[in-house]
């Protein structure tokens, strides 16, 4: 299924029948990744007396499950600046467009003391030359190296995972990137005394209690993605799919589509 997209006077062609899913599914097993000191998700049938909402139990014609989860700690999620502000903002109200031109880069975080940090130099060295020359991209996807598959089931709590430096986050904002995606549980350090420097720099939030007029209400951060090794760095059409939660964050399903050239049609 070939599609042609007009983008900034450019014609982009993609094959919609070949999506690249970079989300991590949410399960109630030990394979589910976990961050922020919580337990794994719960997916279980509704019970009313001796009635169980599970077909295999022989007492229901349907499977009828309750699901208990936390979007920030249980898998791929997309969040708006309401994640850090006193005033309530909803991802469902903030994200109104769902297709973007995105740049995928791979970086090796730098060791700084006991931390692994994604620095501005990491970003500059990895970025595609077209972005450096000012061809606009709306989204940036950061894959950290090494890219072990165990990322999809890691237990991140109390492990001090890599994070994005404030300087790098500010550069990403100033480059015009509206949507930042990363394969870590947070763009910020796990224990930073609530500073949240990268979140604030990316969303241009200067005071969480009294939001500044130039804060970036329509920009999002997506965390805990996983980009397989076979997906090469470069430019993609990105589709960010969310559930319609009136919450600061929602579980999400970011999907990439390779940009076709004449030979790959």
C-alpha positions in Angstrom: 0.0 0.0 0.0 2.0 3.0 -1.3 1.2 6.5 -0.1 2.5 9.9 -1.3 2.8 12.7 1.3 3.5 16.3 0.5 5.8 17.8 3.1 7.4 21.3 2.9 7.3 21.2 -0.9 8.8 17.7 -0.9 7.1 14.6 -2.1 7.6 11.7 0.2 6.6 8.1 -0.6 6.1 5.4 1.9 4.8 1.8 2.0 2.0 1.7 4.6 2.0 -2.1 4.5 5.5 -2.2 6.0 5.2 -0.4 9.4 8.1 -0.5 11.8 6.7 -0.7 15.3 9.1 0.8 17.9 6.8 0.4 20.9 7.2 -2.2 23.7 3.9 -4.1 24.5 2.4 -4.0 27.9 2.0 -7.4 29.5 1.3 -8.9 32.9 4.4 -11.1 32.8 7.9 -10.7 34.1 8.9 -9.8 30.5 7.3 -6.3 31.0 9.9 -3.5 31.5 9.4 -1.7 34.8 10.6 1.7 36.1 10.0 4.0 39.0 9.8 1.4 41.8 6.4 -0.1 40.9 5.3 -3.7 40.3 4.4 -5.3 37.0 1.0 -4.5 35.4 -2.1 -6.4 36.3 -4.4 -7.9 33.7 -7.1 -10.0 35.2 -10.7 -11.0 34.5 -13.6 -9.2 36.3 -15.1 -11.4 39.0 -18.8 -11.0 40.2 -19.5 -13.7 42.8 -18.9 -17.0 41.1 -18.9 -15.4 37.6 -15.5 -14.9 36.0 -15.0 -12.9 32.9 -12.8 -15.5 31.2 -14.1 -17.8 28.5 -11.6 -20.6 29.4 -13.2 -20.7 32.9 -16.5 -21.8 31.3 -18.6 -19.2 33.0 -18.5 -16.3 30.5 -19.1 -15.9 26.8 -16.4 -13.2 26.6 -13.1 -12.3 28.0 -13.6 -9.2 30.2 -10.4 -8.0 31.8 -9.5 -5.2 34.1 -6.1 -3.6 33.5 -4.0 -1.8 36.1 -0.9 -0.1 34.9 1.2 3.1 35.0 2.0 4.7 31.7 5.3 6.1 32.9 6.6 3.0 34.4 5.2 0.1 32.4 6.2 0.6 28.8 6.2 2.9 25.8 4.4 6.1 26.6 4.0 9.6 25.3 3.7 12.5 27.6 3.0 16.3 27.5 4.3 19.1 29.6 1.5 18.3 32.1 3.9 15.7 33.4 5.8 18.4 35.3 3.4 21.3 35.8 1.2 22.3 38.7 -1.7 23.0 36.3 -3.3 20.0 34.6 -2.5 19.4 30.9 -3.7 16.4 28.9 -1.7 14.5 26.3 -5.1 13.9 24.6 -5.5 17.7 24.2 -1.8 18.4 23.4 -1.2 15.9 20.7 -3.6 16.8 17.8 -1.5 15.7 14.8 -0.1 12.2 14.5 2.3 12.0 11.5 5.7 13.7 11.5 9.0 13.6 9.6 11.5 12.1 12.0 15.2 11.6 12.3 16.5 8.4 13.9 20.0 8.6 15.4 22.1 6.2 17.4 24.4 7.4 20.2 26.8 6.0 22.8 26.2 7.9 26.1 29.4 9.4 27.6 30.6 8.3 31.0 30.6 11.3 33.4 31.4 10.3 36.9 29.0 7.5 37.8 26.5 8.6 35.1 26.1 7.8 31.4 25.0 11.0 29.7 23.7 11.7 26.2 25.6 14.9 25.5 25.2 17.7 22.9 28.3 16.3 21.1 26.6 12.9 20.9 23.6 14.5 19.2 25.6 16.7 16.9 27.9 13.9 15.8 24.9 11.6 15.1 22.5 13.9 13.4 21.9 13.5 9.7 23.6 16.2 7.6 20.2 17.4 6.3 19.1 18.3 9.8 22.3 20.2 10.3 21.7 22.2 7.1 18.3 23.2 8.4 15.9 20.9 6.5 13.2 20.7 9.2 12.3 17.6 11.0 9.5 17.5 13.5 10.7 14.6 15.5 13.9 13.1 16.8 14.3 9.5 17.8 17.3 8.5 19.9 18.5 4.9 20.1 21.2 4.3 22.7 24.1 1.9 22.2 24.7 -0.9 22.9 21.2 -1.8 21.8 20.6 -5.1 23.7 17.1 -6.7 23.2 17.0 -7.0 27.0 15.9 -3.4 27.0 12.4 -4.6 26.3 12.2 -6.3 29.7 14.6 -4.4 31.9 13.9 -3.5 35.5 15.2 0.0 35.6 14.4 1.0 39.2 17.5 2.0 41.2 19.9 1.3 38.2 20.7 5.0 37.3 20.0 4.6 33.5 21.5 6.9 30.9 19.8 10.3 30.5 19.9 13.4 28.3 21.9 16.4 29.3 20.1 19.7 29.7 22.4 21.2 27.0 21.4 18.5 24.6 17.7 18.9 25.4 17.9 22.7 24.9 19.6 22.2 21.5 16.9 19.8 20.4 14.3 22.4 21.3 16.1 25.2 19.6 16.4 23.0 16.5 12.6 23.0 16.2 12.1 19.4 17.2 8.5 19.1 18.5 8.5 15.4 19.4 11.4 13.6 21.2 11.5 9.8 21.4 14.0 7.8 23.4 14.6 4.2 24.5 15.1 5.0 28.1 12.6 5.4 31.0 13.2 9.1 31.2 15.1 11.9 29.5 16.3 12.9 33.0 18.4 11.3 35.6 16.6 8.7 37.8 17.4 10.5 41.0 18.0 14.2 40.4 16.2 15.8 43.4 13.3 16.8 41.2 15.3 19.1 38.9 14.0 17.5 35.7 16.4 19.7 33.7 16.0 17.9 30.3 12.2 17.9 30.5 12.1 21.6 31.4 14.6 22.5 28.7 12.8 20.6 26.0 9.3 22.0 26.9 10.8 25.4 27.7 9.1 25.3 31.1 10.7 28.0 33.4 8.3 27.7 36.3 6.2 24.6 36.9 3.9 26.6 39.2 3.2 29.5 36.9 3.6 28.3 33.3 5.4 30.8 31.0 3.6 31.9 27.8 6.2 30.5 25.5 6.2 27.0 27.0 5.7 24.3 24.3 2.2 23.0 24.9 2.0 21.0 21.7 5.3 19.1 22.1 5.7 15.6 23.4 8.3 13.2 24.8 8.0 9.5 24.2 10.0 7.2 26.4 10.7 3.5 26.7 10.7 2.8 22.9 12.8 0.0 21.3 14.3 0.4 17.8 15.6 -2.9 16.4 19.2 -3.0 15.1 18.1 -3.6 11.6 16.4 -0.2 11.4 19.0 2.1 10.0 19.6 5.6 11.2 18.0 8.2 8.9 14.8 9.9 8.0 11.4 8.2 8.5 7.7 9.1 8.5 6.6 8.7 12.1 3.1 8.0 13.3 2.5 8.5 17.1 -0.6 6.6 18.2 -2.0 7.2 21.7 -5.0 6.1 23.7 -7.4 8.9 24.3 -6.6 9.4 28.0 -7.2 12.8 29.6 -4.0 12.4 31.5 -0.5 13.8 31.3 0.7 10.6 29.5 -0.8 7.7 27.6 0.6 4.4 26.6 1.6 4.8 22.9 2.5 3.0 19.8 5.0 5.0 17.6 5.3 3.5 14.2 8.0 4.3 11.5 7.7 4.1 7.7 10.8 4.1 5.6 11.0 6.8 3.0 11.1 5.1 -0.4 13.6 5.9 -3.2 13.1 4.9 -6.8 14.9 1.6 -6.5 12.8 0.4 -3.4 9.3 1.1 -4.8 
